[in-house]
Structures are given as structure tokens and as C-alpha cells.
Amino acid sequence: MTTKILVTGGAGFIGSAYVRHLLSPRAPQAVAVTVLDKLTYAGSLARLDAVRDHPGLTFVQGDVCDASLADTLAAHHDEIVHFAAESHVDRSIADSGAFTRTNVLGTQVLLDAALRRGVRTFVHISTDEVYGSLPYGAARESDPLLPTSPYAASKAASDLMALAHHRTHGLDVRVTRCSNNFGPHQHPEKLIPRFLAGLLSGGTVPLYGDGQHVRDWLHVDDHVRAVELVRMSGRPGEI
Ligand SMILES: NC(=O)c1ccc[n+]([C@@H]2O[C@H](COP(=O)([O-])OP(=O)(O)OC[C@H]3O[C@@H](n4cnc5c(N)ncnc54)[C@H](O)[C@@H]3O)[C@@H](O)[C@H]2O)c1
């Protein structure tokens, strides 16, 4: 039977890569995909060009905070993979309102709709930024959440809200906390495209701190394969 998957933020950098993966000829499972995306400055339908004519794709322009829309969509889908978010750290420092609204309220609206409508699985895409900066090494799933930016704080709140829906209501919620992504179709405001564009045009790039900080980077296609592994084989309530 065809699994019906609602992908929020599917016109964004990572969500669109996930949708292209789900609808690729090599995909192991027959799926029908509905993309729910508000098409903010960060969203672009061009990222879905490769699958635009796929019969399994439906696009809905809308807001994850719209409870009535979320309810209608949840009623017609088996699973939700939730990427939609305000995602740019620097913007959250300038103005955190949209981050609280979309990332926290929008996630809660979707979770409640999923619960009400009996959605089978809810994959919540969180971020390693919920752990804050580490002096060395890697975070463990059980480490305390110590977000440092308003973006990371809003993602931590939504992450915990998602896990609470599992613990309180038994909803099958699975959370991923990935490191920074890079790859095709990334918005030029993000670090790697911005640095590359700046350097290629002969400019300089800003250095954060004393230049000694270390960051983990993952190619978006690897992230997408991991999300798919979690959707198909992950365990409820796990990170
Ligand atoms: N980019 C990274 O390095 C990274 C790393 C780890 C986790 N994440 C998480 O992955 C997810 C996707 O990140 P991204 O880099 O693809 O982000 P992005 O900014 O490229 O895409 C976000 C998408 O969400 C849509 N959107 C924003 N507000 C919305 C709303 N209210 N309703 C519906 N749609 C809305 C935008 O139009 C856009 O298409 C986010 O949840 C982010 O926190 C990102």
C-alpha cells in the first residue's frame, strides 16, 4: 500500500532534498508526498523542479501554524516529517518572533493535529544546536539542552514538545538532531555558500572568534538518508 507522507518545509534546503529522495526512481517504498510550505524567503519551488511532474507529489502553500489546515492535512496522511522552521541563526538574533511562532507554535499545532487524526509516525527534525557549544568531543543524546541562540532555543522547545507528545500521549515521535548541512540548493545566506561566493568573487570572509572553533558538517544527502532510516526503522520516543 502507498504510504502518504506529509513533508513540512519541503521547499527548503533539506526538506526538498528529502522529497527528491522519496520520489526518486531508486526509492525502496511507494509513497505519495504532500509538501506543506509557506514559501518564506527561504523556500523555493525551484528546488522541487526535478520531481515537479511526479504523480506522487502534491504541493500545498500554507503555514504550519494554521491549525485548521494542519488538521485537514493530518487526517489524510499516514506520517509527518517535519522540517519547516525559521532556520537562520543570525536572523533569530535580530528578531526572534518568527522563530518562536513557526518553530515552537507551528510544531505544537502539527503534533496536536497528528494526535487527533491518528498519524502513525511523526519525525521531528531537530538540530545539534540544542546542545549548545561543547568544550570538546561530541554530544550524547542524553546530554542537557543548553541552546545559545534564539534559533537553537526555539528548536529545543519544539524538540521537547515533540518528545512530550510521545511521553504524555504515546504519539510515535522520532527526533533527529543533526549537525550543520551543506550541499546543493542551500540558501546563499548560510555559511558555506556565503564563504564560497565571497572567496570566488575575490572578497574576504568573516572569522568567528579566534578561528579555533570546530564544527561538524554533513552532506545534505547523507542527512536525508539518515532521516529516511529513522522514518522507516527508528523507534518511537527516541532521539
Ligand atoms: N541547515 C542545517 O544545517 C540544519 C542542520 C540541522 C537541522 N536543521 C533543521 O532542518 C530543518 C530544515 O532546515 P533547512 O536548512 O532546510 O531550512 P530552510 O530555511 O532552507 O527551509 C525551511 C523551509 O520551511 C518553510 N517555512 C518556514 N516557515 C514556515 C511556516 N510557518 N509554515 C510552513 N513552512 C514554513 C520555508 O519556506 C522553507 O521552505 C529545520 O527544522 C532546521 O532546524 C538544519
The ligand as an ORCA input file, in Angstrom:
! r2SCAN-3c Opt
* xyz 0 1
  N      20.571     23.576      7.615
  C      21.200     22.910      8.556
  O      22.435     22.863      8.600
  C      20.389     22.141      9.594
  C      21.061     21.271     10.469
  C      20.318     20.522     11.387
  C      18.935     20.664     11.440
  N      18.320     21.539     10.595
  C      16.846     21.623     10.647
  O      16.370     21.095      9.424
  C      15.163     21.756      9.060
  C      15.296     22.291      7.645
  O      16.409     23.188      7.576
  P      16.780     23.931      6.216
  O      18.196     24.323      6.292
  O      16.292     23.121      5.066
  O      15.879     25.238      6.357
  P      15.402     26.253      5.219
  O      15.357     27.588      5.881
  O      16.208     26.097      3.988
  O      13.933     25.756      4.866
  C      12.835     25.968      5.742
  C      11.564     25.806      4.918
  O      10.452     25.967      5.822
  C       9.496     26.826      5.214
  N       8.750     27.511      6.289
  C       9.224     28.462      7.148
  N       8.248     28.854      7.969
  C       7.138     28.122      7.658
  C       5.828     28.055      8.169
  N       5.416     28.858      9.194
  N       4.949     27.185      7.628
  C       5.326     26.385      6.592
  N       6.570     26.419      6.051
  C       7.469     27.267      6.584
  C      10.310     27.789      4.365
  O       9.519     28.378      3.345
  C      11.400     26.874      3.820
  O      10.991     26.253      2.614
  C      14.921     22.832     10.105
  O      13.989     22.342     11.030
  C      16.281     23.029     10.741
  O      16.158     23.457     12.066
  C      19.004     22.272      9.670
*
